[in-house]
């Protein structure tokens, strides 16, 4: 009897898990233990794809032959890459920089069939306009605690939704998993349908 390919989400993100859970396909979560390094000269798109690929490769080493590993990495870009804030001041500076302006959210996505040459890497990009924010609003938002594990110091799917004026592109990409792009990759290259 042919073994069905197991799907593995290589991410500790509860948001990515929640998005994938909507499709009622069985999957398990394995967290990649990589040091997230940015190589000088790489574009933001290259950085996001490279980090997603590293995560997928790392987790695929622990999987059985044929398992399908999905990994993603989301970055926020305004003039340069904004990572996750390390402290209050950094979170404040990030939000101050983003407010009343346009930035881009880029998610690199990698899908690998473990122990085979079947690998695919891509990215999705969403344009985001943040509202004009007072220092008081920024401080109150930081005090919610939502900023700490978020690139760019905000989460569009939570209280941070009130900070956003508009987006152009995939909402789920901003959350951290461009599900439309993932569906296309899985269907085209791995013969897997989400619905």
C-alpha positions, 0 to 999 in steps of 0.5 A: 500500500502506498504511503500518503505524503505527510505534511509538515509545517516548519514553523513555531508561528501560531498564526501560520498553524491557524491559517493551515488549520482552516483547510482540514488537511492533516499536518504536524508542526516541527520547528526549525532551529536555524540562526537567521542570518542576513547576507550582505547584498541580498535583496529583501526578497532573497532574504525572505526566500533564503530563510524559508528555504533554510528552515525547510531544509533543516526540518526535512532532515528529520522527516521520512522520505516523501514528507512535504515540508512547508516553511515561511519567513516574513519580513517587513521592509521600509527602506531596509528590513525591519525585524522583530523588536528587541525592546520597547524603544526599538518597537516605538521607533519601528512604529514611528517609522511605519506610521503614515507611510507605505511599507512592504511585507514579503513572505518567502515560502519554501516547499520541499519533499524530504530526501528528494530533489523536489523543492520549490521556493517563491515569495509573495509581497503585499503593500501596506499603508499604516495610518497616521499615529500619535505617540500615545496610540503607539505607546498604548499599542506597544503596551498590549504586548502584541509587538514582541514576536512580530516583524515590524512590531505589529500584527495585522490579525490582532489589535494592530488591525486598527493601525492599518489604513489599507493593503494591496495584495494578499492579507494572509501574506501579511499574517505570515503565510500566503495561502493562495501562493502555497495552494498554487505551489502544492497543486502544481509541483506536489499534486496536493490540493488544499480544498 
